[in-house]
């Protein structure tokens, strides 16, 4: 008496437009490409170029925050002078930042 009858609805037409079905996924992929993938690839390319251009005498900062001057370069390692007559050996991949010349003297 207080409850009304519930009837099933008609079935939706099968086989809608496949492009419209995948359009949200395509839009998400495009957004990921432009906001995440592309900037990361650009940053990695700049880092590879910076590591390849390292020379003796460059002033750098490594991943641990240690700043110093490059004294010797090999394929995978470099000797970094962090103070007078104090050198440490670090991997080239640990280099984070190339400083302008003369920065260490002002610190």
N, C-alpha and C positions, 0 to 999 in steps of 0.2 A: 504494500500500500504506500509506504513512504519511499521505497526504493524504486527508481525507474529502471527500465530494461536497458541493457548495454548491448549494442549491436556492433559487429565487426565492420571495419571500414573497407572500402574497396581497395584492392591491391594497387600499388603504385606502378606506373608503366615501367617495364623492365628495359634495361639497355639504354641509359641516358648517354649524353655526349661524353665520350672518354676523355676528351681534352679538358672539359670542365671538371671532371673527376680528379685529374692529376694536377690541375692548375695550382692549388694551394701548396702541394709538395714541390712543384717547380719553383714557385715564388720563394719558398723557404730556402731551397738550395741556392738560388740566386742571391738572396740576402746573406747567407752564410759565406758565399764566395767573396762578395764585396766587403763584408764587415770583418771576416775572420781570416780566411785563407789568403787572399791577395795581400793584405798588409803584412802578414807573417812571412810570406815568401819574399816580399820586398825588404823586410828587415833582415832576413837571413842572407839575402844577396849582398846587402850593404856590409854586413858583418864579415862575410867571406872576402869581399874586396878590401876591407880594412886590414884583415889578418894577412892577406897576400902582400899588401903594401908596407908592412912593418919594416923599419930599417933600424940599424944601430944608431942610438942617440935619441930615438923617439921617447917621449914621456907618455906613460900609459897607466891605467888603473886596471887591476885584475879583479876577478869575481869576488874575492874576499875583502875588497876595499883597499888593498895595499897599492900605493902609488910609487912609481919608480921610473928609472931610465933604463932602456934596453942597452945591454952591453955586448951580448953575443946572441946570434940567431942560428938555430938549426931547423930541420924540417918540422919537428914536432915540439921542440922545447926552446926556451929562451932564458938567458941569464938576465935577471933584473936587479939593478943596483938600487937598494932602498935607503941606504945611508952611505957615508964615506967608508969605503973598504968593506961593505956588507952586501953580498950578492946572494940571491936565491934563484933556484932553478924552478921555472913554472912551465906548464903546458901552454902552447900558443892558444888553444881553445879557451883558456881561462881569461884571456884579455877581453875586457868589457868596453873600454873607452880609450880613445887616443886623445891625449891632451895637447893643447897648443904649446909650442916651444916656450920655455921660461916659466911655466906654471909652477913647477916644483920649487923654484927659488922664492916664489912669493908665499909659499905655505909656511 
